[in-house]
């Protein structure tokens, strides 16, 4: 995987904590993995919301159609 250097600003507290927990030569990987994890979680939340919306629509349609399946077939 090729890398692109970027310049970002982070709060001092986060940099201090990052410096205490992650060795200097491993920080880029740590940040990249954290971003990747956060993006995956965000996509999962969006997908879950879309599924819930679809399920609600299906429940609504089922309620509208309830009892109409046998209508006119007797």
Secondary structure, DSSP 8 states (H G I E B T S, - for coil): -----------HHHHHHHHHHS-GGGHHHHHHHHHHHHHHHHHHHHHHHHHHHHHHHHHHHHHHHTTTSSTT--
